[in-house]
Amino acid sequence: MPGNEPPAPSGSPRSAPTAVLAGCGDLGTRVAVRLAGEGYRVLGLRRRPERLPAAVEGQAVDLRTEQPRLPREMGVVVVALTADDRTAEAYRDTYVNGVANVLAAIDRDVPGRPRVLLVSSTAVYGAGDGSLVDERTPVEPDTATGLQLRAAERRLHEWRPDAIVLRLAGLYGPGPGRLVASVRDGTATVDSRPVYTNRIHRDDAADAIVHLTDRVDRPDPLYVGVDHEPAERGAVLRFVAGELGVAPPPTGDEPSARGTGKRCDCSRLRASGYTFTYPTYREGYRAACEGSR
């Protein structure tokens, strides 16, 4: 109902385009700030909204169990949730229930058809055998958490087939992070057989979300969000060691229990017109290593 709409921020016209970030953790907040910079009125939904930056309105809501109150004039919704634990129950509550509550609130409060994007994960493809993976690859989650992510994707596309799912690989940067710290501290080891990994810098992930929600006229319903180059994990670790000027990590005695991984392809995202700031791990980890030498 109009009386339940969040108030417009001070000095911001009601006619400004509105974007809602359902989930405003690290990635969601980066997206929110970028959209605010594009001229959007931005509403961030999270349990502790007092932690949001000044450019983002906040609404306190637990999307696992509650439906948010949404403004009627809303153009963009980004669902970027984060589970508290890596268990099937936590993922079901966060992703499946969270998506359902957001969609129910849109149906109740928003008369138009906002563009909706769900941040998912390449984990829905399973561990893999080193083969190439893209949007056409059959989805075969091999973990309980991957199954819940896939259920959230299905719920979204059953509601609206033209909604967008962005399957992100491992996020890293800015700053050194755990991988760089492990190489610097000498605790990293290289797998005894090649294991492919996929990643995307947090800045590119946030920029790609803005790109798909604000700058693409007719987005596809599914994108793989990775950088240009899937890379063997040992090559990444050795590159980081070189950037830090430390000895390369030793090779472990046992093969990884994770299998040989998968090689994800970002061709569809690039074809949409998105240009990466960090197209490979080299640019990203070179920047992350600055100040860690």
SULTA-V590709 format. One record per run of one state. SS is the DSSP state (h for helix, s for strand, l for the rest). FROM is the first residue (numbers start at 0). TO is the last residue. If there is no record, write none. Layout:
SS:FROM:TO
SS:FROM:TO
This chain:
l:0:0
h:1:3
l:4:16
s:17:21
l:22:24
h:25:36
l:37:39
s:40:45
l:46:47
h:48:50
l:51:55
s:56:59
l:60:74
s:75:78
l:79:86
h:87:108
l:109:113
s:114:120
h:121:124
l:125:127
s:128:132
l:133:142
h:143:158
l:159:162
s:163:167
l:168:168
s:169:171
l:172:175
h:176:184
l:185:187
s:188:189
l:190:194
s:195:196
l:197:197
s:198:200
h:201:213
l:214:220
s:221:224
l:225:229
s:230:231
h:232:243
l:244:248
s:249:250
l:251:259
s:260:263
l:264:265
h:266:270
l:271:279
h:280:288
l:289:292
